[in-house]
Structure formats: structure tokens, C-alpha cells
Amino acid sequence: MLEIEKLTSVYFDGPDEEVFTSIGEQAAAWGSFLDMICALAHSAKYDDPEGERSRVGTKTQGYDILDNLLPARSDEKKDIFSEELNDLFYQLYQKGYDLQGTALTPLSRVMSEELTPMEIFSVIAAFVAGGNRKYEKVFSGLSEDTDSEVLTLGLCLDLAGYFLREEEREIFSLLDPESFANRCIFKKTSSVTPRFGMAKQLILKDSVQSFLLSGKTEALNLLEAPEDLSQETICRREVYEEIRTALADCPVIELTGSEGCGRRYLLSCGAKSLGRDVIFVDMKQYEQIIDEAERNELESDIIFGAKIAGMIPYLWCPGNPEAYAPELRRLYAILTAQLPTVVLGSTKPVSDGILGGLSRGVFRIAVPDVSAKEQEVLWQDAASKQGISFGENFDLSVLVSKYVMSPGRIMETMANVASLTKKGDDISPEVLEEQIRRSCSVQFGESATRLNSGFTWEDLMISPESEKLLRMAADRVRYRSTVNEEFGFAKKLPYGKGVAIVFYGPPGTGKTMAAQVLANELGLDIYRIDLSQVSSKYIGETEKNLGAVFDAAKNSNAILFFDEADSLFSKRTEVSSSNDKYANAETSYLLQKIEEYSGVSVLATNNMQNFDAAFRRRMTFIISIEAPDEETRVRLWESVFPQDAPLSEEVDLKVLAHAAPLTGSSIKSAATGAAYLAAAHKRPIGWEDLITAVDLEGIKNGTMGLGSKLREVMISGID
């Protein structure tokens, strides 16, 4: 048998007091140690001149079956344990740590996880063997099993007999499938016939082997964070510090807030400041994992990353957490039982009913939306990072008043703007607003339709008082950040920060056009809500559909236009039947959603009397869009005919306006109808065409003889 003293001199000059400077140096040292132990084992097994065998672990006493079954005589036992090798093992182990006990390499981090000496050696041996194919032949020869070219628990126990004391060679944890080593470090057996007991194969998971070599856990979804504090964390320092403090002190943290409020970013920044990364776990995706083995593998990777690399798991609960409550309870229970820190995230607190008794001790932090001033800082920072800038006359306060944007959406939008802007140039307001609208585009499905908002103030012919109110409504949106935040009125407002407008008046007077003009003036998208898709005869369905509309519109900065809203916004009545009760509930729910909505809601109705006093009080503006007077009708007739339309010179538009009291919509319809009549007869648009068309419009509106009246006035003239 080889002498240990001579063998150590071959592989080691004697380990000095210095620490390992790299994982390569550490792997080489442990590789030499494993080679030396394997050489000793080979010598003991085959090269002993006396032919003696020592019973250590699973090593045989001889080749005869009976030799292995008979008890060994005391004088045949040979103690192969070496104090010198034991010292060498622990010296190599200590070289992976500095004087303060901090692990210097990924391998040392793994060994720090309260592993037993036997587990430590099994990890080392599996790691070294995983990087060199020569051990396939070595392990096959030592185990006398030509089918086994990998490290087994039995062989590992044999080798440990040379340098670990008997009490250090405890293998119960390596046999326990739920131990940290078996669950998170070693692969599950993949052979057709699983190997158990001493035949158990010790092979590192690919993700663990990769981590030991690089220090990175590529299998996990990590949140990125800047190396230094970004402008977002600086301007939101208070909530950032609260998260950072909680990470250091609280075992379970829950971050709540609206979609896009910056939970993940602030969490990753807070963790980065503590030298830690964040593992992002989407609970909706986790819930969709059907295969139990795949789910166990993900859980093991999370635990390994959290324990070994100090990572923090962040369980994101999108939508309604009730949809995947069993999976959330399972993963939450597994992680909180083994890890020092777990973070939950949702738009609202996860109910105690979902977590049950596990919810005790949860520290909840509400992450507020970014304020208008914070958004200004983020816009400036995003532009600076893209190498472009806002012009001197660009008013950012107006921009953040019109468009409420999350930090992520601001960065995304500015990247798109930069692709359309030369480096060093000023940002075009038109390009910026177009990209904002694209970024905020929303999908309502069949519940809403996007309207073309190309109309301007010149197209809208309403009374001066109504136009004044409409311009005030536009200013209410344009300067709300100034009033709410700079002037401090946000703390005084009883309801939300949105704007609710009611247009009332007869059909065809221009209520829809007024909403489109407002959208065009503000540069916002406008969607007409299809009430036939929202209303339902079934109890609770109308509220559900309304909630879906407002949820889809959230963060869209869109104007919601409820046309002919009488069916939903009718006057609340005294409860005399169950129908009255549910109708009132629908109206109250709608009021609540309008108040919560941060954008602009526009309601159009033909009869303002259907709205009760409480409803009116909660509207920001109530604007009358009345039927046009004669002077306004003249202007409407003058503007309705395109420049290329062949209008006969004999037509007097003042006569039309005087004799036919039509609304703007009816005037447009009559002009179009007259044009088709003229085209059919291949002639200019004349009196006969207009008389026929006006008469048809009167009939549609319930007024008979309008064409005859127009003919009389045309002949007699205006009094």
C-alpha cells in the first residue's frame, strides 16, 4: 500500500496559509486531493503485497463470497484513517474562506450551507468528477462495477474512510430525499432502474455545476438592477429605503400597488444595495406547470439560489390571486419554511384566506404611484440616457398632467422616440405624443371602439358658454398636476383625480363631436363604450362588465365615452322592487369606477333629468349641447359642403337655415342626401334636391311638411 507521507508529497508541497484566489485554483487543489484518495484506495484494493483487505464502508474483504459473509477477525482489521489526511481535508476547506469566515468562491458558499463533512466531500468529489472524464474509469475500477462510471454513495463512503473519522462519515442526510443536498444539489436518478442506498449516484445538477464554475444561476429569472442608484430610486427614496430596511429585518414582505408602480424595480434596487439578487417567480406561470417533477425542480432551484447565492424570491401574483390560491399556498409554505426572506407582490394585499395561518408576520408596504414631479424627473432621465433632450419651451408639467405613465412605460416610450430622433436633437412633441399613445394602447375587445378624433374647434359649433366650459375641461386635464401637486389640492379633493364630463342635449346636436374635439385638443385616444356589450339582464353581470372596461382602461390615458348613457345612468329611484334595487346598485358601482378612474370619462345623454342630484354633484363638468339657433345653422350649412361640391348659385343657405330647424347631424345628412340626388340626375346640387333631402330628414325626426315649408320660404323669401 502506498505510504501517505510519500503520496502527499507528490500531490501537495504542503498547503500554505493563503486563501484560494479563484474557483480554478480551488478546483485544482480538491482535484489533487481526490486523486490522492483514489490512489490510496486503489493501492489498498489491488497492490497490497500481503493481500489484506480492510472492511471500510462497502469495500470488500476479498473476492470469495464467503470471505465477505464471515466476520473479520480483530487481527485482520486495518485502520486506514489518517490524521494527516484529516488535517489536509480541513486545511483545504478553510482556504475557501477569509479571516471573517466569508466564502470566497461559489464552492465554498455551498459548503457553508450547514452540510455535514460527508456531504461536503460528496459535493467536492461530484464537482471535480463532473469536470474530468478520467474519473469514469477510476470510479468503475474502484467500485469493481463496469456498469458504474459515476460516483456512488458507497464509493464515496469508502474514500471518506481515509480522512474522515467514523462519526464524520454519517450518511443519513445523503439517504434522505428531502435533505437540502438531495433536493437542491444532486440530480434525481434518471436511470430506468432507480438506484437507492449505497448504489445511489452522486451527480450534481447542471445548474449547480454551472453555479460552482461561474457563480451564476442562469436557470433562474433574475430582476436586473443598476449598479448605482438611478433617478427613480433617488426621487422615490422614501419607499426605496422602506423596502431596503424591510429586506434586512423582515422574513416576509408584501409589496402592493397599482400595475406598473415600480414594485419590482425598487425591490431589485433595494436588494442590490445589500449585495443580493431577486428571483422573479410569476405565480400564474407556476400555476400552469402541470408536471410535478418540473415543479419540484423549479422549487429546488429557487431554494438553492436563495440559500447559496443569497437571492430573494419574489412571488408576483398577477390579476386575482384566488385563481391560483392552492399553488400560492404551497410555494409560499415551502419557501418560508426554509428561507430567511420571501417577498410577495400584487396589486392588492393577498388575503389572509389564501395564505391561512401562514400570513402571520407579513410586513406590508404600499408602493404609491409615481407623482407628477417624479414623472418629470423620469422623463428627463430617460431622454438623457437616450442622448436626446426636451426643447427649452417644452412644458413637462403639461405632459405629465395629460399622460400618467409608469417608470417602465416612460423608459420604453423614450427608447421608441430616440429611434426616430437624431442624437443631440430636441424631441418632437408630435413624435413623443404619438409614441405615448402607442405605448398606452388598450384592447377592450368588443366592449369599445376607438373613435377618430380629427375634429377641431372650428368644426364644433356650439354656444359660446358651452365652448367656454369645454375649454375649461381641457385645461382641467392639461394643468391638473400643477393644481393637485404643486398647489397641494390633491389632499383636499374628496374624490379621485380624474375628470368626469356630461354632455346633454337633443340627438344630433354634436355631443359625440364635442368629445372628439376634446380628445384631439388633448392628444388622447377616445373610445366609445358599447353599452349593448356592457348591459346585462343577469344580476351582477353589468357591474362585472363595467369593471372589465375600467380595468382595461387603467393606465391607458384614454377618454372613455359613454354615448346615449341613459340606460346605465338613469335616475335612481326608491326601492319598490328587486329590479329597482339592482338598478341602483349598478349606478352606484358606475359612480365608484368613474371616481377611481384617473383619466377622462365623458357621458352623453338626451335627457339630463334622468340624473339625480348626487350624480350631478360628482361630475366635474355638465355641458349643454343644445340644438343650433338660426345663426349657427347658417354656419353649419356653409361648412357642410366640400369645396369641390357643385352647389347651385341659386341656393340661399340663409333660407335653408331659417326654414329648416335641423340639428348639425341632420344638416350633414340632408346635404349628403341632396348630393346623391344631384349626382343621380347629373346636375349641380339645387333647390329640388335640398327640399327633398330636408323633407326626408324632417320625417325621420318626426316633423312632417318641412320640405313644403322650405319651398314656401324659398318663394316668398325671409320676412
Summary of the structure (lengths in Angstrom):
residues: 719
radius of gyration: 39.4
end to end distance: 133.0
largest distance: 142.0
contacts: 2188
relative contact order: 0.05
helix: 53%
strand: 9%
